[in-house]
Amino acid sequence: MTLKDAQVGSTVKVVKIHGEGAYKRRIMDMGITKGSEIFIRKVAPLGDPVEVTIRGYELSLRKADAECVDVQTV
């Protein structure tokens, strides 16, 4: 399952991040690293962006970025 597919109100754990080079590094710089827990706060009406809470702060992600993060439910 990817972060894009996670349900609002659920908590998930990052399993793997897909991508290459600078793109993967940018996602990791936002605090999304393997093993971190993410709470799905809300999704915009058209599905883009997704607002999540990670490491104590709120973060908005585009669907394309959320699709690159494999997660599992906690």
C-alpha positions in Angstrom: 0.0 0.0 0.0 1.2 3.5 -0.7 0.8 6.7 1.4 -1.6 7.9 -1.3 -4.0 4.9 -0.6 -4.0 5.3 3.2 -7.3 6.2 4.8 -7.9 9.5 6.6 -7.5 9.1 10.4 -5.2 6.1 10.2 -1.6 5.8 11.3 0.9 4.1 9.0 4.5 3.2 9.1 7.0 3.9 6.3 8.3 0.7 4.7 10.2 1.9 1.6 10.7 5.1 -0.4 10.8 4.7 -4.2 12.7 7.2 -6.4 16.1 8.2 -7.4 18.7 10.7 -6.4 17.6 14.2 -5.6 13.9 13.2 -5.7 14.3 10.5 -3.0 16.5 12.9 -1.0 13.9 15.6 -1.0 11.2 13.3 0.4 13.6 12.1 3.1 14.5 15.7 4.0 10.8 16.3 4.7 11.2 13.7 7.5 9.7 10.8 5.7 12.2 8.0 6.4 12.0 4.3 6.8 10.3 3.3 10.1 8.7 6.7 10.8 5.0 6.8 11.7 2.7 9.0 9.7 -0.9 10.1 10.8 -3.2 10.9 7.8 -5.0 14.1 8.9 -7.0 15.0 5.8 -7.2 14.9 2.0 -8.3 17.8 -0.2 -11.7 17.4 -1.9 -10.1 16.4 -5.2 -7.5 14.2 -3.5 -4.5 16.5 -3.9 -2.7 17.3 -1.6 -2.7 15.0 1.4 -2.1 16.5 4.8 -0.2 14.3 7.3 1.4 14.6 10.7 5.0 13.3 10.9 7.6 13.9 13.7 5.3 16.4 15.4 4.6 18.7 12.5 2.0 19.0 9.7 3.1 18.3 6.1 1.2 18.6 2.8 2.2 16.2 0.1 1.2 16.0 -3.6 -0.3 12.7 -4.7 2.7 12.0 -6.9 5.0 12.2 -3.9 2.7 10.2 -1.6 2.6 7.5 -4.3 6.4 6.9 -3.9 6.1 6.0 -0.2 5.2 2.4 0.6 3.5 2.1 4.0 1.9 -0.5 6.3 -0.8 0.1 8.9 0.2 0.2 12.5 
